[in-house]
Amino acid sequence: MAKRTVSLPLLLLVVYGVYSAQLCRLLSQPALPLLSTERDINIGAIFSIHISALLKMHPFTSKPEPTTCASFSLREFKFAQTLIFAIEEINNNTQLLPGVSLGYKIYDSCGSIAQAIFSGMALMNGYEETLSDTSCSRPPAVNAIVGESNSSPTIALASLKCSGFFFLQISHFATCACLSNRKRFASFFRTIPSDYYQSRALAQLVKHFGWTWVGTVRSRSDYGNNGIAAFEEAAKQVGICIEYSETILRTDPQEQFLKTLEVIKKGTAKVVLAFVALRDFFPLVNVIAQHNITGIQWVGSESWITSRTIAETKEYSFLSGAVGFAIANAKLVGLREFLVNVHPDQEPNNELLKEFWEIAFQCSFRISSNGGCTGSEKLAELQNEYTDVSELRIANKVYTAVYAIAHTLHNILKDFKSSNSSKVERPTPQKVLEYMRDVRFTVKTGEDIFFDASGDPVARYDLVNWQPAGNGGLQFKHVGVYDSSLPSEKHLQVNQENVLWAGNSGQLPVSVCSETCPPGTRKAVQKGRPVCCYDCIACAEGEISNGTDSSDCFPCDLEYWSNESKDRCVLKMVEFLSYTEIMGMVLCIFSFIGVLLTAMVSFLFYLHKETPIVRANNSELSFLLLFSLSLCFLCSLTFIGRPTEWSCMLRHTAFGITFVLCISCVLGKTIVVLMAFRATLPGSNVMKWFGPLQQRLSVVSLTLIQVIICVIWLTISPPFPYMNLSYYREKIILECNLGSALGFWAVLGYTGMLSILCFVLAFLARKLPDNFNEAKFITFSMLIFCAVWLTFIPAYVSSPGKFTVAVEIFAILASSFGLLFCIFAPKCYIILLVDIFKCNLYIRTQVILGYSFMNTESSNILIRSPTAFFLLHNREVCGFERSAWLSRSWV
């Protein structure tokens, strides 16, 4: 068998192929931390130490060069140094993590999302050039990451997952409310409050100052978009309208900022809310400063409201009076000394420290002559954003984030030791995440730190007002607080007396689409415009609005009515026919006049009761009729005054019974007249059935029927006092409800039936001889009576309120006066005329005037007169015989 030989190059190629199949190498250069110190347990951090990354075109023909970052940020570098300060402080603390030292690895995201992700991957997997199959399954290079400072890179970083584990991320400045979603970001925490609370706090602040018409400007990023979305939702709930909503980004062309400026200028809103990231705000304020736009009240988010770079720039003085919420300030003892001790010589090979030194002192290490950095410069002599420790609002959150991680690790290691495990365990990301949820501690600033179910801390803000400083810039004035841990009504507390408004004015600006609607009016939204643009419409009668800007008018209760200004409900005016008002007085006077006249007639009849004129007209019925008329006049008084239970029952029953008694008497007199004429006929014996007893019985019987009707009415459904609220909306009519309408109309109908019967009988007797001419006057009285009560019915039904009662009283008085005058006036005339002048005087007067009683024409005239009738039929009054009187001639 031939011997096979294998060449050495071929063998080396196979071995290299097998080895290379088990390894993975980075094609590009690994991401290295800018600042790092590795110890027992390491903490990662990502800051935007440079604001922007220079974009390069990649031809894909060679390895891409490392990203070049520009625009060094003193603020972000200060955050990085604060993290190192906190770690050094913890390492020197024997009570926290005893025996364990913390290290750090700080990366620069350059304000780029891609660079932030690249840095995050390096912190999870390490930054060695050669990766194995276990690179993604082993524990990460750090146990937690602090950062990033902006919401968008933080969201991208929090979305990273390596197969099989999460890494804890805690941010000091990412405020987007979307990061509270535990389904998406289960391992994310932050030491700064969510924009969910800030947006609601801003809405409460705007509402507190009475601004309902605002414009908004936001960053075109997760921070701005989510922040304004939350603000709009909260603003809608408290009645705030947004006139316009503009978006900007620092990379936008100049035309975009000019367009935003034009919208602000044309807007009618005097208040502008800028929910803008600090770096996005710089280009906008530059444009505003160039065009000298003033008179706008700015409301800022925490991103820029405490920026000394903006506040100390004299060109930005138009921002004077700006208000906004800032993270609560704090003092970190020893931080300034730590910051000013940073020097490039500490790490000679660290280019970042050299760049910081050059930016801070405006020099260069590349130049040895004038303008070159010597390294002997003193940071303590500088006054810039880096060395200033008066505003440590965000830096304190970096400090708190480091301590949160340290306390979490301390609790984990403490539990490991208490379990008496002989095996020393290393904290895993899952353990860190688990313990972070329950961590609670107090930092040396006195703040109690813990996280809710969404990984957010308690929302506490300082209300900051920008006021002029002595050097021409602006300073921050603390004028209030917002604390979500307090009851809802105490969340916002403002010291408004210390607030300086836009234009350095002490007067609160007004920013509304429409003027405030005063009490007594309601808002009517203008068609096609937001709800804050409205017209003020007066409330309708009976409705009120007792507050300003009321969206609706509210009806008063049934017993109340709106006052003239429609801002208060007052008791309705109660209407009833009163004795004190003119109409009531007039009716009372006429009622008493009627009673007085009836009494005078009764007295006159009583004085002449023996005379034939009284005796011949059934004196008993006459006196009973006069008595019933007096009751009729008096019963009208029961209709006047406030209705009560007794007055309501009395007025209708008294009216019905007295009028029936009155009509019964008239009816008795009419029947007597008719029967008297029948009795003069030969062979007639009818008068024995219509004697005084029968007359009394007829009056009693007819009246008793009415009494029975009234008793049944009062028993079944009596009248009662009633508040009529339906006839007039603005007043209450006090009246007597009939109870049973059938009972009332039965009483009235029975009275009317007797009246018609009396009228018919009197009409039939109107042409009887002059001896019986009383029937004529009864006819006239009944005609008046029936006419009054026939017109009463429609007037009673249609009259409103107290006029209903007045109509009823008028009918009673009119019919009573009609009976009194028509029946008794002629008789009183005869009695008074004869009594005053006597017969002889009267007859002699007639002779002097040239009359002859024997003359047929004169006799006819006298006989037709009531006086002649009396003289002819009552001869004993004048003391001579009728025959003698008729047979003599007085010439």
Secondary structure, 3 states (H helix, E strand, C coil): CCCCCCCHHHHHHHHHHHHHHCCEECCCCCCCCCEEECCCEEEEEEECCEEEECCCCCCCCCCCCCCCEEEECHHHHHHHHHHHHHHHHHHCCCCCCCCCCEEEEEEECCCCHHHHHHHHHHHHHCCCCEECCCCCCCCCCCCEEECCCCHHHHHHHHCCCECCECCEEEECCCCCHHHHCCCCCCCEEECCCCHHHHHHHHHHHHHHCCCCEEEEEEECCHHHHHHHHHHHHHHHHCCCEEEEEEEECCCCCHHHHHHHHHHHHHCCCCEEEEECCHHHHHHHHHHHHHHCCCCCEEEECCCCCCCHHHHCCHHHHHHCCCEEEEECCCCCCCHHHHHHCCCHHHCCCCHHHHHHHHHHHCCECCCCCCCECCCCCCHHHCCCCCCCCCCCHHHHHHHHHHHHHHHHHHHHHHHHHHCCCCCCCCCCHHHHHHHHHHCEEECCCCCEEECCCCCCCCCEEEEEEEEECCCCCEEEEEEEEEECCCCHHHCEEECHHHCCEHHHECCCCCCCCCCCCCCCEEEEECCCCCCCCEEEEECCCCEECCCCCCCCCEECCCCEEECCCCCCEEECEEECCCCCCHHHHHHHHHHHHHHHHHHHHHHHHHHCCCCHHHHCCCHHHHHHHHHHHHHHHHHHHHHCCCCCHHHHHHHHHHHHHHHHHHHHHHHHHHHHHHHHHHHCCCCCCHHHHCCHHHHHHHHHHHHHHHHHHHHHHHHHCCCEEEEECCCCCCEEEEEEECCCHHHHHHHHHHHHHHHHHHHHHHHHCCCCCHHHCHHHHHHHHHHHHHHHHHHHHHHHHHCCCHHHHHHHHHHHHHHHHHHHHHHHHHHHHHHHHHHHHCHHHHHHHHHHCCCCCCCHHHHHHHHHCHHHHHHHHCHHHHCCCHHHHHHCCCC
